Amino acid sequence: MLYITRFAEDFRFYAALSLGVIFSICLHEFCHAYAALRQGDSTAADRGHLTLNPLKQMGLWSLVMFAMVGIAWGQVPVNPARMRKRWSHAWVAAAGPLANLGLFCIFSAATALLYVYAGEAQAFAIRVLLQIAVVNMILFVLNSLPVPGLDGWTVLGYFFPKIHRTDSEWINGASLVLLVLVFTGFRYLAMVGSAVTFWTVQGLILLLGGA
């Protein structure tokens, strides 16, 4: 089912969820740009990526794809040659997934707090916050995978520099195969994201003294 058709079923929920997902992707990209600037590379900043504007961080085509099928992406240009330290590029790459991990913690905590102190009176908000937490855990896990084209690959390259010296044709072929495997197995990523979020929120509820 196309993502856009789900709006007809539950407009409020999918509108709120979409805003949360778009914000999460934009913050992910903003953190890449900000981390790069802090490490001496102003490429992204010079091109206007120190913003949460989805048209800049994601682009029109990404937003259209998200509206139609629920798939979106963003990309920030960086120049490792301008960065100060050997580990700078890895840190810039890690900044995006870490932003999603931070959002996961924030939305999980907000879900638990609302559940304990508001309960059914805020059922809709709890549902939205919980799902946004799930999405951010999925984004964290997905982008942390050591797959060419994802942030985890750049981080892995810091520890194993030779992988970035491999023949580019081999890398392109491996990237295509691995990305196909990742997206065909997306439902398993969703299961992992849902399970981690569920147990995190349950743990927080118990800590707060909820049922």
Residue frames relative to the residue before (quaternion, step in Angstrom):
aa qw qx qy qz dx dy dz
M 1.0000 0.0000 0.0000 0.0000 0.00 0.00 0.00
L 0.4770 -0.6701 0.4868 0.2940 3.57 -0.88 0.93
Y 0.5817 -0.6035 0.4189 0.3493 3.55 -1.06 0.81
I 0.6512 0.5520 -0.3246 0.4073 3.57 0.95 -0.89
T 0.6335 0.5430 -0.3397 0.4341 3.61 1.09 -0.62
R 0.5748 0.5996 -0.3757 0.4111 3.58 1.19 -0.44
F 0.5506 0.6105 -0.3973 0.4078 3.59 1.19 -0.45
A 0.6344 0.5351 -0.3335 0.4472 3.57 1.05 -0.72
E 0.6597 0.5126 -0.3037 0.4581 3.58 1.14 -0.66
D 0.7976 -0.0508 0.0944 0.5936 3.57 0.92 -0.93
F 0.1631 -0.8525 0.4884 0.0905 3.56 0.46 1.24
R 0.6663 0.5210 -0.3229 0.4248 3.60 0.78 -0.99
F 0.6866 0.4977 -0.2931 0.4416 3.55 0.83 -0.99
Y 0.7333 0.4307 -0.2564 0.4595 3.58 0.75 -1.00
A 0.5908 0.5391 -0.3743 0.4692 3.59 1.13 -0.46
A 0.6744 0.4821 -0.2873 0.4797 3.59 0.93 -0.93
L 0.6506 0.5114 -0.3146 0.4650 3.57 0.97 -0.86
S 0.6478 0.5303 -0.3199 0.4435 3.59 0.93 -0.86
L 0.6374 0.5146 -0.3276 0.4707 3.58 0.98 -0.80
G 0.6573 0.5158 -0.3031 0.4584 3.57 1.01 -0.85
V 0.6595 0.5006 -0.3048 0.4707 3.58 0.98 -0.84
I 0.6577 0.5039 -0.3108 0.4658 3.60 0.90 -0.90
F 0.6367 0.5150 -0.3275 0.4713 3.59 0.97 -0.82
S 0.6585 0.5268 -0.3088 0.4399 3.59 0.93 -0.91
I 0.6615 0.4890 -0.3051 0.4799 3.58 0.97 -0.83
C 0.6666 0.5065 -0.3049 0.4540 3.59 0.93 -0.88
L 0.6475 0.4988 -0.3273 0.4740 3.59 1.00 -0.75
H 0.5790 0.5748 -0.3559 0.4558 3.58 1.09 -0.76
E 0.7175 0.4406 -0.2515 0.4773 3.59 0.81 -1.02
F 0.6045 0.5544 -0.3512 0.4515 3.59 1.04 -0.75
C 0.6745 0.5020 -0.3014 0.4497 3.58 0.93 -0.89
H 0.5758 0.5438 -0.3760 0.4811 3.59 1.13 -0.56
A 0.6904 0.4928 -0.2810 0.4489 3.57 0.82 -1.04
Y 0.6775 0.4935 -0.2942 0.4591 3.57 0.92 -0.92
A 0.6510 0.5091 -0.3170 0.4653 3.59 0.96 -0.86
A 0.6331 0.5271 -0.3305 0.4606 3.59 1.01 -0.79
L 0.6443 0.5192 -0.3174 0.4633 3.59 0.96 -0.87
R 0.6638 0.5035 -0.3004 0.4644 3.58 0.96 -0.86
Q 0.7096 0.4312 -0.2519 0.4971 3.58 1.17 -0.54
G 0.6876 -0.5328 0.2632 0.4173 3.56 1.26 0.36
D 0.6534 0.4912 -0.3218 0.4776 3.60 1.24 -0.06
S 0.1365 -0.8293 0.5403 0.0399 3.57 -0.40 1.22
T 0.2877 0.7982 -0.4950 0.1876 3.61 1.25 0.19
A 0.7113 0.4458 -0.2625 0.4758 3.59 0.75 -1.05
A 0.6423 0.5251 -0.3219 0.4561 3.59 0.98 -0.85
D 0.6577 0.5197 -0.3063 0.4512 3.58 0.96 -0.88
R 0.7206 0.4138 -0.2354 0.5041 3.58 1.15 -0.60
G 0.6252 -0.6241 0.3093 0.3521 3.56 1.24 0.46
H 0.4592 0.7141 -0.4311 0.3056 3.59 1.16 0.45
L 0.5182 0.5767 -0.4562 0.4369 3.61 1.19 0.26
T 0.5248 0.5893 -0.4087 0.4586 3.53 0.68 1.19
L 0.3700 -0.6959 0.5609 0.2535 3.54 -1.31 0.30
N 0.3528 0.7452 -0.4843 0.2927 3.57 1.28 0.32
P 0.3839 -0.7588 0.4722 0.2321 3.65 -0.47 1.13
L 0.5984 0.5615 -0.3743 0.4319 3.61 1.08 -0.56
K 0.6849 0.4533 -0.2751 0.4998 3.57 1.14 -0.64
Q 0.7463 0.4333 -0.2312 0.4494 3.57 0.79 -1.01
M 0.7785 0.3008 -0.1578 0.5278 3.58 1.05 -0.73
G 0.3494 -0.7376 0.5037 0.2831 3.56 0.95 -0.84
L 0.6500 -0.5587 0.3579 0.3704 3.55 -1.18 0.60
W 0.6665 0.5151 -0.3169 0.4358 3.59 0.88 -0.91
S 0.6351 0.5197 -0.3228 0.4715 3.59 1.01 -0.78
L 0.6615 0.5027 -0.3063 0.4646 3.59 0.97 -0.83
V 0.6323 0.5190 -0.3272 0.4731 3.58 1.05 -0.75
M 0.6589 0.5013 -0.3070 0.4693 3.59 0.93 -0.89
F 0.6339 0.5238 -0.3332 0.4612 3.57 1.03 -0.75
A 0.6646 0.5057 -0.3038 0.4586 3.58 0.94 -0.88
M 0.7143 0.4635 -0.2586 0.4561 3.56 1.02 -0.79
V 0.8542 0.1007 0.0043 0.5101 3.58 0.67 -1.11
G 0.5415 -0.6608 0.3925 0.3408 3.60 1.24 0.06
I 0.5855 0.5375 -0.3807 0.4726 3.60 1.23 0.40
A 0.0881 0.8030 -0.5816 0.0955 3.58 -0.81 1.00
W 0.0749 -0.7852 0.6141 0.0279 3.54 -1.27 0.36
G 0.1379 -0.7540 0.6310 0.1197 3.51 -1.35 0.13
Q 0.0724 -0.8020 0.5914 0.0435 3.56 -1.20 0.32
V 0.1230 -0.7824 0.6093 0.0377 3.53 -0.94 1.00
P 0.3724 -0.7355 0.5155 0.2338 3.62 -0.79 0.95
V 0.0224 0.7844 -0.6193 0.0266 3.57 -0.93 0.91
N 0.2250 -0.7534 0.6048 0.1265 3.54 -1.27 0.49
P 0.3074 -0.7946 0.4931 0.1759 3.62 -0.08 1.26
A 0.5942 0.5976 -0.3644 0.3963 3.60 1.10 -0.62
R 0.6883 0.4744 -0.2778 0.4733 3.59 1.17 -0.50
M 0.5634 0.6288 -0.3778 0.3801 3.59 1.26 -0.19
R 0.5950 -0.6597 0.3564 0.2896 3.53 -1.08 0.83
K 0.8151 0.2458 -0.0789 0.5186 3.57 0.86 -0.98
R 0.6299 -0.5260 0.4071 0.4011 3.54 -1.28 0.33
W 0.7255 0.4340 -0.2406 0.4769 3.56 1.05 -0.75
S 0.4144 0.7547 -0.4448 0.2467 3.60 1.26 -0.16
H 0.6665 0.5130 -0.3188 0.4369 3.59 0.86 -0.92
A 0.6388 0.5201 -0.3206 0.4676 3.56 1.03 -0.80
W 0.6548 0.5097 -0.3115 0.4630 3.58 0.98 -0.84
V 0.6343 0.5181 -0.3286 0.4703 3.58 0.99 -0.81
A 0.6539 0.5070 -0.3098 0.4683 3.59 0.96 -0.83
A 0.6852 0.4957 -0.2825 0.4528 3.57 0.97 -0.88
A 0.5541 0.6501 -0.3905 0.3433 3.59 1.13 -0.59
G 0.6394 0.5478 -0.3295 0.4272 3.60 1.01 -0.74
P 0.7032 0.4388 -0.2729 0.4884 3.61 0.72 -1.01
L 0.6310 0.5307 -0.3416 0.4511 3.59 1.03 -0.70
A 0.5919 0.5479 -0.3627 0.4668 3.59 1.13 -0.59
N 0.6615 0.4930 -0.3009 0.4784 3.58 1.00 -0.82
L 0.6195 0.5254 -0.3439 0.4711 3.57 1.07 -0.67
G 0.6452 0.5155 -0.3159 0.4670 3.58 1.00 -0.80
L 0.6542 0.4953 -0.3117 0.4790 3.59 0.99 -0.83
F 0.5937 0.5605 -0.3593 0.4519 3.58 1.06 -0.71
C 0.6676 0.4995 -0.2964 0.4658 3.58 0.91 -0.93
I 0.6646 0.5120 -0.3026 0.4522 3.58 0.94 -0.92
F 0.7174 0.4452 -0.2621 0.4674 3.59 0.80 -0.98
S 0.6080 0.5331 -0.3519 0.4715 3.59 1.11 -0.60
A 0.6628 0.4960 -0.3020 0.4727 3.56 0.96 -0.88
A 0.6447 0.5164 -0.3223 0.4624 3.60 0.98 -0.82
T 0.6253 0.5375 -0.3295 0.4599 3.58 1.03 -0.79
A 0.6792 0.4940 -0.2866 0.4610 3.56 0.88 -0.99
L 0.6518 0.5216 -0.3148 0.4517 3.59 0.95 -0.86
L 0.6699 0.4878 -0.3027 0.4708 3.57 0.91 -0.88
Y 0.6376 0.5401 -0.3293 0.4397 3.56 0.98 -0.83
V 0.7063 0.4668 -0.2622 0.4631 3.57 0.90 -0.96
Y 0.8146 0.3237 -0.1430 0.4596 3.58 0.77 -1.01
A 0.7650 0.3067 -0.1983 0.5304 3.62 1.20 -0.28
G 0.1922 -0.8339 0.4983 0.1392 3.56 1.12 -0.65
E 0.8587 -0.1219 0.0951 0.4885 3.55 -1.08 -0.81
A 0.5464 0.6246 -0.3999 0.3890 3.59 1.18 -0.42
Q 0.7654 0.2639 -0.1494 0.5676 3.58 1.19 -0.53
A 0.1470 0.8398 -0.5110 0.1093 3.59 1.09 0.69
F 0.6556 0.5131 -0.3199 0.4523 3.59 0.95 -0.86
A 0.6689 0.4947 -0.2987 0.4676 3.59 0.88 -0.94
I 0.6274 0.5357 -0.3321 0.4574 3.59 1.01 -0.80
R 0.6520 0.5234 -0.3079 0.4541 3.56 0.95 -0.90
V 0.6722 0.4930 -0.2954 0.4668 3.58 0.93 -0.91
L 0.6824 0.4952 -0.2925 0.4511 3.58 0.81 -1.01
L 0.6347 0.5336 -0.3243 0.4552 3.56 1.01 -0.82
Q 0.6900 0.4783 -0.2896 0.4596 3.58 0.88 -0.88
I 0.6293 0.5131 -0.3413 0.4735 3.59 1.06 -0.67
A 0.6021 0.5399 -0.3496 0.4730 3.58 1.10 -0.66
V 0.6342 0.5274 -0.3207 0.4657 3.58 0.98 -0.87
V 0.6556 0.5211 -0.3091 0.4507 3.58 0.89 -0.95
N 0.6839 0.4846 -0.2962 0.4579 3.59 0.92 -0.84
M 0.6154 0.5100 -0.3554 0.4846 3.59 1.08 -0.55
I 0.6293 0.5184 -0.3340 0.4729 3.59 1.03 -0.77
L 0.6598 0.5038 -0.3090 0.4641 3.60 0.93 -0.89
F 0.6320 0.5293 -0.3288 0.4607 3.59 1.03 -0.75
V 0.6928 0.4676 -0.2785 0.4731 3.57 0.81 -1.00
L 0.6627 0.5264 -0.3087 0.4341 3.57 0.86 -0.99
N 0.7397 0.4242 -0.2408 0.4636 3.58 0.75 -1.03
S 0.6370 0.5276 -0.3302 0.4548 3.60 1.22 -0.33
L 0.4839 0.6701 -0.4401 0.3509 3.59 1.24 -0.20
P 0.4186 -0.7146 0.4989 0.2553 3.62 -0.94 0.85
V 0.3152 0.7362 -0.5138 0.3076 3.54 0.67 1.21
P 0.5399 -0.6245 0.4422 0.3507 3.63 -0.86 0.88
G 0.7475 0.3377 -0.2819 0.4977 3.56 -0.83 1.03
L 0.7033 0.3899 -0.2584 0.5353 3.58 1.25 -0.29
D 0.6769 -0.5285 0.3308 0.3912 3.58 -1.21 0.50
G 0.6110 0.5799 -0.3513 0.4087 3.58 1.04 -0.72
W 0.6055 0.5618 -0.3515 0.4407 3.59 1.12 -0.62
T 0.6550 0.5023 -0.3095 0.4721 3.58 0.99 -0.81
V 0.6414 0.5083 -0.3225 0.4756 3.58 1.00 -0.82
L 0.6430 0.5198 -0.3243 0.4596 3.59 0.95 -0.84
G 0.6270 0.5697 -0.3285 0.4176 3.57 1.07 -0.75
Y 0.5789 0.5706 -0.3798 0.4415 3.58 1.16 -0.47
F 0.7262 0.4217 -0.2303 0.4916 3.57 0.98 -0.86
F 0.7771 0.1588 -0.0859 0.6029 3.58 1.19 -0.60
P 0.1714 -0.8543 0.4813 0.0955 3.61 0.44 1.22
K 0.6135 0.5994 -0.3591 0.3679 3.60 1.03 -0.66
I 0.5776 0.6006 -0.3981 0.3837 3.61 1.11 -0.48
H 0.6632 0.4912 -0.3107 0.4716 3.59 1.17 -0.48
R 0.6387 0.5064 -0.3327 0.4743 3.58 1.28 -0.08
T 0.4343 0.7044 -0.4541 0.3303 3.55 1.29 0.03
D 0.6703 -0.5175 0.3571 0.3942 3.55 -1.17 0.67
S 0.5005 -0.7021 0.4161 0.2887 3.58 -0.74 1.07
E 0.6150 0.5413 -0.3627 0.4441 3.63 1.04 -0.64
W 0.6332 0.5168 -0.3276 0.4740 3.57 1.03 -0.78
I 0.6440 0.5229 -0.3155 0.4608 3.55 0.98 -0.88
N 0.6628 0.5083 -0.3140 0.4513 3.60 0.89 -0.88
G 0.6586 0.5004 -0.3040 0.4727 3.56 1.00 -0.82
A 0.6624 0.4962 -0.3001 0.4743 3.56 0.95 -0.90
S 0.6172 0.5559 -0.3442 0.4378 3.58 1.02 -0.80
L 0.6709 0.5072 -0.3023 0.4487 3.56 0.87 -0.96
V 0.6724 0.4988 -0.2958 0.4599 3.57 0.89 -0.97
L 0.6986 0.4795 -0.2782 0.4524 3.58 0.85 -0.99
L 0.6566 0.5046 -0.3210 0.4596 3.59 0.98 -0.77
V 0.6096 0.5304 -0.3490 0.4746 3.59 1.09 -0.68
L 0.6539 0.5095 -0.3093 0.4659 3.57 0.98 -0.87
V 0.6355 0.5363 -0.3285 0.4479 3.58 1.01 -0.82
F 0.7491 0.4170 -0.2368 0.4571 3.57 0.76 -1.02
T 0.6185 0.4997 -0.3680 0.4820 3.60 1.11 -0.45
G 0.7165 0.3947 -0.2506 0.5178 3.56 1.19 -0.47
F 0.2775 0.8083 -0.4867 0.1811 3.57 1.26 0.37
R 0.6161 0.5582 -0.3680 0.4164 3.59 1.01 -0.68
Y 0.6272 0.5189 -0.3438 0.4682 3.57 1.15 -0.57
L 0.6022 0.5305 -0.3479 0.4846 3.58 1.13 -0.65
A 0.6380 0.5254 -0.3171 0.4652 3.56 1.04 -0.83
M 0.6370 0.5229 -0.3248 0.4640 3.57 1.03 -0.78
V 0.6430 0.5107 -0.3173 0.4744 3.57 1.00 -0.84
G 0.6627 0.5149 -0.3025 0.4520 3.58 0.90 -0.95
S 0.6668 0.5017 -0.2989 0.4631 3.56 0.96 -0.87
A 0.6717 0.5083 -0.3017 0.4466 3.57 0.93 -0.92
V 0.6608 0.4998 -0.3096 0.4666 3.59 0.91 -0.92
T 0.6587 0.5073 -0.3094 0.4616 3.58 0.96 -0.87
F 0.6422 0.5374 -0.3241 0.4400 3.58 0.89 -0.93
W 0.7285 0.4289 -0.2594 0.4670 3.59 0.75 -1.00
T 0.6016 0.5431 -0.3618 0.4607 3.60 1.12 -0.57
V 0.6821 0.4773 -0.2848 0.4751 3.57 0.86 -0.98
Q 0.6324 0.5284 -0.3324 0.4586 3.59 0.99 -0.80
G 0.6531 0.5142 -0.3080 0.4628 3.57 0.99 -0.83
L 0.6589 0.5002 -0.3053 0.4716 3.57 0.98 -0.84
I 0.6223 0.5349 -0.3395 0.4598 3.59 1.03 -0.75
L 0.6545 0.4999 -0.3148 0.4718 3.58 0.95 -0.83
L 0.6488 0.5160 -0.3211 0.4580 3.59 0.99 -0.80
L 0.6972 0.4567 -0.2685 0.4829 3.56 1.10 -0.70
G 0.5597 -0.6440 0.3712 0.3664 3.54 1.29 -0.01
G 0.4363 0.6999 -0.4634 0.3240 3.57 1.21 0.37
A 0.6453 -0.5244 0.3820 0.4033 3.54 -1.31 0.15
